[in-house]
Amino acid sequence: MTGFARFAVAALMAGGLLAAFSQAQTEDVFAFIPEGGRTILTRIFESRPPPGDVGALLTGNLDRDGWLADLKARGGTIPALARLGDQEMLTLADYLSWNMPLAADRVPADVTRADWTRILPMDGRDIALNYCQSCHIITVVITQDRTREAWLGSLGKPSHVEIELTPRQREALASYLVLNAAIPIDLVPEELRAGGATY
């Protein structure tokens, strides 16, 4: 290997490490925002629950209260579910109510080998981080204590209607924020506290 080739390989490796470090830092800075349903459900599925339970969770069609009861009942066969706190359980039930049943062509044939991070739809946290920050700092969103109607009202304003979200995704985002926003400012990392505007 020539000196230049060794240098190029070293530079690529260093760049990869730097990118990984940068990504870890980016993820860590948002750790104060509660996990959304996609992340919680991915963790549940990665704990290897019985395939029948996975199938039932992917194809069920319940409202939030129905899912909450269903999840609590499944805690006996899915230990990872039984370990969830009340808020996580409610967030997961809410997510399932907006996103299940999963379209038949998205349900994997072998649930034990599925890449859930690609299969499961975005949750409210994903939507907030991926879309809200294109115009303002996430603090504007995550520190507010608002009703579902107030969130939907903001999402229906001219400044927000052009955001490429379906009506159902907007409702799911509003629902997530009602359950998980109103985070006290002292829990927000200092670098994210600037620009505390409201809607």
BAGUPA-829761 format. One record per residue (C-alpha): residue number from 1; residue in three letters; x, y, z. Coordinates in pm, whole numbers, plus 32768, in hexadecimal, padded with zeros to 4 digits. Layout:
<atoms>
   resi   resn      u      v      w
    NUM    ALA      X      Y      Z
...
</atoms>
This chain:
<atoms>
   resi   resn      u      v      w
      1    MET   8000   8000   8000
      2    THR   808E   8154   7F9F
      3    GLY   80BB   826E   8097
      4    PHE   7F9A   8329   7FF6
      5    ALA   7EB5   81F8   800C
      6    ARG   7F0A   81CB   817E
      7    PHE   7EC2   833C   81B6
      8    ALA   7D75   8322   80FB
      9    VAL   7D0A   81F1   81C8
     10    ALA   7D6E   829E   830D
     11    ALA   7CB1   83D7   82A6
     12    LEU   7B7A   8310   8251
     13    MET   7B89   8256   839C
     14    ALA   7BBB   839A   845D
     15    GLY   7A9C   8439   839E
     16    GLY   79BD   8312   83F2
     17    LEU   7A16   8325   8561
     18    LEU   79DC   849A   8562
     19    ALA   7889   846E   84BC
     20    ALA   7828   8360   85B7
     21    PHE   7899   843D   86D8
     22    SER   77DA   8564   864A
     23    GLN   76A0   8491   8620
     24    ALA   76BA   8411   8787
     25    GLN   76D9   8577   8804
     26    THR   75AC   85E1   8736
     27    GLU   74DC   84C2   87BE
     28    ASP   7549   8504   8924
     29    VAL   74E6   8671   891C
     30    PHE   737B   8609   88E6
     31    ALA   7377   84F7   89EE
     32    PHE   729E   85D4   8ACE
     33    ILE   717A   85A9   89DD
     34    PRO   70B0   8471   8A3A
     35    GLU   70C2   834C   894A
     36    GLY   6FAA   832A   8851
     37    GLY   6EE1   81F3   8807
     38    ARG   6FB8   817C   86E2
     39    THR   70ED   8175   87BC
     40    ILE   7037   80CD   88DD
     41    LEU   6F98   7FC9   87F9
     42    THR   70E6   7F84   874F
     43    ARG   717F   7F40   88A3
     44    ILE   705E   7E57   88F9
     45    PHE   7082   7D97   87B2
     46    GLU   71FB   7D7E   87D8
     47    SER   71C3   7CCB   8924
     48    ARG   7144   7BA3   8852
     49    PRO   6FD9   7B82   88C4
     50    PRO   6F09   7A5F   883E
     51    PRO   6EC8   7A8F   86C7
     52    GLY   6D53   7A70   8703
     53    ASP   6D5C   7B9F   87E8
     54    VAL   6E28   7C64   86EA
     55    GLY   6D2A   7C12   85DC
     56    ALA   6C0A   7C78   86BC
     57    LEU   6CAE   7DC7   870B
     58    LEU   6CEC   7E0C   859B
     59    THR   6B8F   7DB1   8525
     60    GLY   6AB2   7E24   8645
     61    ASN   69BA   7F40   8615
     62    LEU   6968   7FDE   8765
     63    ASP   6943   8136   87FB
     64    ARG   6A3F   81AE   88FF
     65    ASP   697F   8123   8A28
     66    GLY   6954   7FD6   8977
     67    TRP   6AC8   7FC4   892C
     68    LEU   6B1D   8022   8A91
     69    ALA   6A4F   7EFF   8B14
     70    ASP   6AE0   7E16   8A0C
     71    LEU   6C48   7E77   8A5F
     72    LYS   6C13   7E46   8BD3
     73    ALA   6B7E   7CEE   8B90
     74    ARG   6CA8   7C8D   8AB7
     75    GLY   6D9D   7CE6   8BCB
     76    GLY   6D8B   7B7C   8C3E
     77    THR   6E1B   7AF6   8AF7
     78    ILE   6EF5   7C24   8AA0
     79    PRO   6FD4   7C7C   8BCA
     80    ALA   7057   7DB4   8B1B
     81    LEU   6EF3   7E3C   8B17
     82    ALA   6EC6   7DF8   8C89
     83    ARG   6FFE   7ECA   8CCE
     84    LEU   6F72   8004   8C29
     85    GLY   6F10   8127   8D06
     86    ASP   6DAE   81B1   8CF9
     87    GLN   6E0E   82D5   8C17
     88    GLU   6ECB   81F4   8B24
     89    MET   6DA5   8102   8B1B
     90    LEU   6CB3   821E   8AD1
     91    THR   6D98   82AC   89C4
     92    LEU   6DB3   8154   8922
     93    ALA   6C39   811C   892F
     94    ASP   6C05   8273   8892
     95    TYR   6D00   8224   877D
     96    LEU   6C59   80D8   8731
     97    SER   6B03   8180   871D
     98    TRP   6B81   826A   860A
     99    ASN   6C58   8174   8547
    100    MET   6BBF   8019   855A
    101    PRO   6B5C   7F45   84B0
    102    LEU   6C96   7F53   83E1
    103    ALA   6C58   7F2E   826B
    104    ALA   6C67   7DBD   820D
    105    ASP   6D87   7DF3   811B
    106    ARG   6E59   7E89   8235
    107    VAL   6E2C   7D69   8329
    108    PRO   6F6A   7C97   830F
    109    ALA   6F4C   7B25   82C3
    110    ASP   7052   7AD8   83CD
    111    VAL   7024   7BBF   84F8
    112    THR   715B   7B33   859F
    113    ARG   723E   7BC7   8491
    114    ALA   718A   7D0F   844D
    115    ASP   7231   7E64   8452
    116    TRP   7129   7F18   851E
    117    THR   71D1   806C   8501
    118    ARG   717D   8061   838C
    119    ILE   702B   7FB6   839F
    120    LEU   6F76   8074   84B1
    121    PRO   6EE0   81CA   8461
    122    MET   6F6E   8305   84FD
    123    ASP   6EF2   8362   8656
    124    GLY   6EA8   84BC   86E0
    125    ARG   700B   84EC   875E
    126    ASP   7098   848F   8607
    127    ILE   6FAC   8584   855D
    128    ALA   7003   869F   864D
    129    LEU   7179   866D   8623
    130    ASN   7169   863A   84A9
    131    TYR   7074   874E   844E
    132    CYS   7046   8852   8561
    133    GLN   71B7   88A9   8570
    134    SER   71C1   8911   8404
    135    CYS   7130   8A61   8472
    136    HIS   717A   8A88   85E4
    137    ILE   7233   89EE   8707
    138    ILE   718D   88B9   879F
    139    THR   7168   896F   88ED
    140    VAL   704C   8A3B   8858
    141    VAL   6F86   88F9   8831
    142    ILE   6FEA   8817   894E
    143    THR   6FCA   890E   8A6F
    144    GLN   6E63   8975   8A28
    145    ASP   6D36   88EF   8AE5
    146    ARG   6C1A   88F9   89EB
    147    THR   6ADA   8841   8998
    148    ARG   6AB4   8761   886A
    149    GLU   69D4   8867   87C8
    150    ALA   6AD9   8977   8800
    151    TRP   6BEB   88A3   8761
    152    LEU   6B0D   884F   8639
    153    GLY   6AB4   89BE   8618
    154    SER   6C26   8A18   85FD
    155    LEU   6C60   88FF   8504
    156    GLY   6B44   898B   8431
    157    LYS   6BD5   8AEB   841B
    158    PRO   6C67   8B63   82CF
    159    SER   6DC7   8B45   835B
    160    HIS   6D8F   89D1   839A
    161    VAL   6C9F   8954   8290
    162    GLU   6DB5   892A   8191
    163    ILE   6E69   882D   826D
    164    GLU   6E4A   86DF   81BA
    165    LEU   6D89   861C   82C0
    166    THR   6C43   8562   8298
    167    PRO   6B19   85CE   836B
    168    ARG   6B46   848F   8437
    169    GLN   6CB7   84DC   8475
    170    ARG   6C56   863A   84EB
    171    GLU   6B5B   85A5   85DE
    172    ALA   6C59   84A5   8658
    173    LEU   6D58   85BB   8690
    174    ALA   6C5C   868A   8752
    175    SER   6BFF   855C   8824
    176    TYR   6D6C   850E   8872
    177    LEU   6DAB   8677   88D9
    178    VAL   6C7D   867F   89C0
    179    LEU   6D07   8549   8A6F
    180    ASN   6E7A   859D   8A6E
    181    ALA   6EB9   8712   8A40
    182    ALA   6EB2   8820   8B50
    183    ILE   7018   87C2   8BAB
    184    PRO   70A0   88B9   8CAE
    185    ILE   71A6   89A0   8C1A
    186    ASP   72A8   8938   8D1E
    187    LEU   72A2   87D7   8C8C
    188    VAL   72F8   885B   8B32
    189    PRO   746E   8865   8ADF
    190    GLU   74F0   89CA   8AF0
    191    GLU   754D   89D0   8980
    192    LEU   73E0   8997   8928
    193    ARG   7349   8A9D   8A0F
    194    ALA   7374   8BC6   8926
    195    GLY   7253   8C45   8857
    196    GLY   713D   8BF5   894A
    197    ALA   702A   8C7A   886A
    198    THR   6EC7   8BF4   8877
    199    TYR   6DC5   8BBB   8768
</atoms>
